Amino acid sequence: MAQTTFRVRMDETLKKEFDILCSDFGMTASTAINVFARAVVRERKIPFEIVSPEPEITREKALQAFLSLRTQAEKNFPQGMSLEEINEEIYKTRYHEEDIE
């Protein structure tokens, strides 16, 4: 297959950030553009999202996640169960047991 050059103008800072992210993904900017173009042609749409993992978990993000889990737990809390009964259910689930004595 014949190769051709595809030139793109973009902001210098954006280019540097793009190069860094592509490197994080284990590819060059050129490879990323080729992957994108092939997927767009194949799917006839923008078919995917490539994201970089969060560089670090901040205290604020961890607290938000905790509060979200707390809200879910409050919503789904098994009414009328004691802490002992809840712990027994956790044990059964972990160890795949029907009943513990």
C-alpha positions in Angstrom: 0.0 0.0 0.0 1.4 3.4 -1.0 2.1 5.8 1.9 1.4 9.5 1.9 2.1 12.4 4.3 -0.7 14.0 6.2 0.2 17.4 7.8 -1.8 19.0 10.6 -1.4 22.4 12.1 -2.1 22.6 15.8 -1.2 24.7 18.8 2.4 23.9 20.0 1.3 23.2 23.6 -1.5 20.9 22.4 1.0 19.0 20.2 3.4 18.5 23.2 0.5 17.3 25.4 -0.7 15.0 22.6 2.8 13.5 22.2 3.0 12.9 25.9 -0.4 11.1 26.1 0.4 9.1 23.0 3.6 8.0 24.7 1.6 7.0 27.8 -0.5 4.8 25.5 2.6 3.3 24.0 2.4 4.8 20.6 3.6 7.7 18.5 1.3 10.6 17.5 1.4 9.3 13.9 0.3 5.8 15.0 -2.5 7.4 17.1 -3.8 9.4 14.1 -3.6 6.2 11.9 -5.6 4.3 14.5 -8.1 7.0 14.7 -8.5 7.4 10.9 -8.9 3.6 10.4 -11.6 3.4 13.1 -13.5 6.4 11.7 -13.5 4.9 8.2 -14.5 1.4 9.5 -17.2 2.6 11.8 -18.2 5.7 9.8 -18.3 7.6 13.1 -16.0 8.6 15.9 -16.1 5.1 17.5 -14.0 5.2 20.6 -12.5 7.2 23.4 -8.9 7.0 24.4 -8.3 8.2 27.9 -5.2 8.5 30.1 -5.4 7.1 33.6 -5.7 9.6 36.3 -2.2 10.7 37.3 -3.0 10.5 40.9 -6.0 10.1 43.2 -6.5 13.3 45.2 -8.0 13.4 48.6 -11.0 15.3 47.1 -11.6 12.6 44.5 -11.3 9.8 47.1 -13.8 11.6 49.3 -16.2 12.0 46.4 -16.0 8.3 45.6 -16.5 7.4 49.3 -19.6 9.6 49.5 -21.0 8.1 46.4 -20.5 4.6 47.8 -22.1 5.7 51.1 -25.1 7.0 49.2 -25.5 3.8 47.3 -25.2 1.8 50.5 -27.8 3.9 52.2 -30.2 3.4 49.3 -29.6 -0.4 49.1 -29.2 -1.0 52.8 -30.9 -4.3 53.8 -33.5 -3.1 56.3 -33.8 -5.0 59.5 -30.5 -6.8 59.3 -28.1 -6.6 62.2 -24.4 -6.0 61.7 -23.7 -9.6 62.6 -26.1 -10.8 59.9 -24.6 -8.5 57.3 -21.1 -9.8 58.2 -22.4 -13.3 57.9 -23.6 -12.6 54.3 -20.3 -11.0 53.4 -18.5 -14.1 54.7 -20.8 -16.4 52.7 -20.2 -14.4 49.6 -16.4 -14.4 50.0 -16.1 -18.1 50.7 -19.1 -19.3 48.5 -20.8 -20.9 51.4 -24.5 -21.4 51.9 -24.7 -21.4 55.7 -22.1 -20.9 58.4 -22.6 -22.2 61.9 
